Amino acid sequence: MKNVLLTAGIILTGYIPLPYAAEIDDSSMNTFTDGTPALADEVNSNFEVLVDAVNSLGERLASLESSSEVSNSISGRTYQLNEIGIINRGDGANYSSTANLTQQYTVTFSSNGTFQLSGTESEAELNTDNNELTLLIQDDPVTLSGTWSQSGSTVSTSEDFSFTVSGDGRILVLTEFAFGPLDDALESESTLVIGIQTN
């Protein structure tokens, strides 16, 4: 029975794949000679060396896998935001307008939970007021700051807008549709914002 176990142990020792065997310190291994009894302590010592080498490689592999995991956290990242939108207004009688707008911002989400946004809003608005047609074009600077939080793929801000974040955190998307009264008229607004990480 001892001979069978010893033979199985020697076969197993020789079966260790090359990547694992390359990590073994040969000087700590016991060698055996034909016709000489193999002592249990020496055989067990060899297995301990093999187990230590395998465990060491397992830890290295786990460390590599952990360090290569993709995170969608936006903390510390800066994005270029590009927005396009359409706004329709009207009172159903004497007034109606259609506006197209584009906006370009840079926003940074700091690790302390705050954000800073700055950029330009460009808008062209076509109005019909009391049967008169007017065109309004304007470029306005925009700055905004506040706080942010992230839960999974959703980023919420203190300014009541939220983004959906891609799995690697490099892309932000925001879509909105709003409809309701505005002064003596009704307004509808559609917005699409796409953000690309720049840092």
C-alpha positions as CSV (number, residue, x, y, z in Angstrom):
1,M,0.0,0.0,0.0
2,K,2.8,2.4,0.9
3,N,4.5,1.7,-2.5
4,V,1.2,2.6,-4.3
5,L,0.8,5.9,-2.5
6,L,4.5,6.7,-3.0
7,T,4.2,6.0,-6.7
8,A,1.0,8.1,-7.0
9,G,2.8,10.9,-5.2
10,I,5.8,10.8,-7.6
11,I,3.5,10.8,-10.6
12,L,1.6,13.8,-9.2
13,T,4.8,15.6,-8.5
14,G,5.9,15.1,-12.1
15,Y,2.4,16.2,-13.4
16,I,2.6,19.8,-12.2
17,P,2.3,22.1,-15.3
18,L,5.4,24.0,-16.4
19,P,4.2,27.5,-15.4
20,Y,3.7,26.2,-11.8
21,A,6.9,24.2,-11.7
22,A,8.9,27.2,-12.9
23,E,8.0,28.9,-9.6
24,I,9.4,26.1,-7.4
25,D,12.8,26.5,-5.7
26,D,14.6,23.3,-6.7
27,S,17.1,23.7,-3.8
28,S,14.3,23.1,-1.3
29,M,13.2,19.9,-2.9
30,N,14.3,16.4,-1.7
31,T,15.6,14.1,-4.3
32,F,15.3,10.3,-4.3
33,T,17.6,7.6,-5.6
34,D,16.6,4.2,-6.9
35,G,16.7,1.5,-4.3
36,T,16.8,4.0,-1.4
37,P,13.6,4.3,0.8
38,A,11.7,7.5,0.5
39,L,10.9,8.9,4.0
40,A,7.5,10.2,4.6
41,D,8.9,13.5,6.0
42,E,10.9,14.1,2.8
43,V,7.9,13.3,0.6
44,N,5.6,15.5,2.6
45,S,8.2,18.3,2.5
46,N,8.2,18.1,-1.3
47,F,4.4,18.5,-1.4
48,E,4.6,21.4,1.0
49,V,6.9,23.2,-1.4
50,L,4.5,22.5,-4.3
51,V,1.5,23.7,-2.3
52,D,3.3,26.9,-1.4
53,A,4.3,27.6,-5.0
54,V,0.7,27.0,-6.2
55,N,-0.7,29.2,-3.5
56,S,1.8,31.9,-4.3
57,L,0.8,31.9,-8.0
58,G,-2.9,31.9,-7.0
59,E,-2.4,35.0,-5.0
60,R,-0.5,36.7,-7.8
61,L,-3.3,35.8,-10.2
62,A,-6.0,37.1,-7.9
63,S,-4.0,40.3,-7.5
64,L,-3.7,40.7,-11.3
65,E,-7.4,40.1,-11.8
66,S,-8.3,42.6,-9.1
67,S,-6.1,45.3,-10.5
68,S,-7.5,44.8,-14.0
69,E,-11.1,45.0,-13.0
70,V,-13.0,47.8,-14.9
71,S,-14.7,50.4,-12.7
72,N,-17.5,52.7,-13.8
73,S,-16.8,55.1,-10.9
74,I,-16.8,58.7,-12.2
75,S,-14.8,60.0,-9.1
76,G,-11.9,62.1,-10.2
77,R,-12.9,62.0,-13.9
78,T,-13.4,64.9,-16.3
79,Y,-15.8,64.8,-19.2
80,Q,-16.6,66.9,-22.3
81,L,-20.4,67.2,-22.4
82,N,-22.3,67.9,-25.7
83,E,-26.0,68.7,-25.6
84,I,-28.6,69.2,-28.3
85,G,-32.2,70.2,-27.6
86,I,-35.4,71.4,-29.1
87,I,-37.8,73.7,-27.3
88,N,-41.4,74.4,-28.5
89,R,-43.6,77.1,-26.9
90,G,-47.0,78.5,-27.7
91,D,-50.2,79.9,-26.3
92,G,-52.5,78.5,-29.0
93,A,-53.5,81.9,-30.2
94,N,-51.0,84.7,-30.8
95,Y,-47.6,83.3,-29.9
96,S,-45.4,80.3,-30.8
97,S,-41.7,79.6,-30.9
98,T,-39.3,76.9,-31.8
99,A,-35.7,76.9,-30.5
100,N,-32.8,74.7,-31.3
101,L,-29.9,74.7,-28.9
102,T,-26.4,73.2,-28.5
103,Q,-24.3,73.3,-25.4
104,Q,-20.7,72.3,-24.8
105,Y,-19.5,71.9,-21.2
106,T,-16.5,70.6,-19.3
107,V,-17.4,68.9,-16.0
108,T,-15.2,67.4,-13.4
109,F,-16.5,65.1,-10.7
110,S,-14.1,65.4,-7.7
111,S,-13.5,62.6,-5.3
112,N,-14.9,64.7,-2.4
113,G,-18.4,64.5,-4.0
114,T,-18.5,67.9,-5.7
115,F,-18.6,68.9,-9.3
116,Q,-17.6,71.9,-11.4
117,L,-19.2,72.6,-14.8
118,S,-18.5,75.4,-17.3
119,G,-19.2,75.9,-20.9
120,T,-21.3,77.7,-23.5
121,E,-25.0,77.5,-24.5
122,S,-25.9,78.5,-28.0
123,E,-29.5,78.9,-29.0
124,A,-31.5,80.0,-32.0
125,E,-35.1,80.7,-31.4
126,L,-37.7,81.4,-34.1
127,N,-40.8,83.4,-32.8
128,T,-44.1,84.2,-34.2
129,D,-45.6,86.9,-32.0
130,N,-48.7,88.8,-33.1
131,N,-48.1,87.7,-36.7
132,E,-44.5,89.0,-36.6
133,L,-41.6,86.6,-37.3
134,T,-38.4,87.2,-35.3
135,L,-35.2,85.2,-35.0
136,L,-33.2,85.3,-31.8
137,I,-29.6,84.0,-31.6
138,Q,-27.6,84.0,-28.5
139,D,-24.5,82.5,-26.9
140,D,-24.4,82.5,-23.1
141,P,-21.6,81.3,-20.8
142,V,-22.7,78.7,-18.2
143,T,-21.0,77.8,-14.9
144,L,-22.5,75.4,-12.4
145,S,-21.3,73.6,-9.3
146,G,-22.9,71.3,-6.8
147,T,-22.6,67.8,-5.3
148,W,-22.9,64.4,-6.9
149,S,-23.4,60.8,-5.8
150,Q,-23.3,57.5,-7.7
151,S,-25.3,54.3,-7.3
152,G,-24.3,51.6,-9.8
153,S,-24.8,53.1,-13.3
154,T,-26.7,56.2,-12.1
155,V,-25.1,59.5,-11.2
156,S,-27.4,62.0,-9.4
157,T,-26.6,65.6,-8.8
158,S,-27.8,68.4,-6.5
159,E,-29.0,70.3,-9.6
160,D,-31.7,67.7,-10.4
161,F,-30.1,66.1,-13.4
162,S,-28.9,62.6,-13.6
163,F,-26.6,60.6,-15.9
164,T,-26.4,57.0,-16.9
165,V,-22.8,55.8,-16.9
166,S,-21.2,53.2,-19.2
167,G,-19.7,50.0,-17.7
168,D,-16.2,51.4,-17.9
169,G,-17.2,54.9,-16.7
170,R,-15.9,56.6,-19.9
171,I,-19.3,57.7,-21.3
172,L,-22.2,59.6,-19.7
173,V,-25.7,59.9,-21.2
174,L,-28.6,62.0,-20.2
175,T,-32.0,62.2,-21.9
176,E,-34.9,64.3,-20.8
177,F,-38.4,65.3,-22.0
178,A,-40.4,67.9,-20.2
179,F,-43.9,69.4,-20.9
180,G,-45.9,71.9,-19.0
181,P,-47.1,75.5,-18.5
182,L,-44.7,78.4,-18.8
183,D,-46.2,81.8,-17.9
184,D,-49.2,82.1,-20.2
185,A,-48.0,79.4,-22.7
186,L,-47.2,75.8,-22.9
187,E,-43.7,74.5,-23.4
188,S,-42.1,71.1,-24.4
189,E,-38.4,70.4,-24.3
190,S,-36.4,67.4,-25.5
191,T,-32.7,67.1,-24.5
192,L,-29.9,64.7,-25.3
193,V,-26.5,65.0,-23.5
194,I,-23.5,62.8,-24.2
195,G,-20.3,63.0,-22.2
196,I,-16.9,61.6,-23.1
197,Q,-14.1,61.2,-20.6
198,T,-11.1,63.4,-21.4
199,N,-8.7,62.7,-18.6
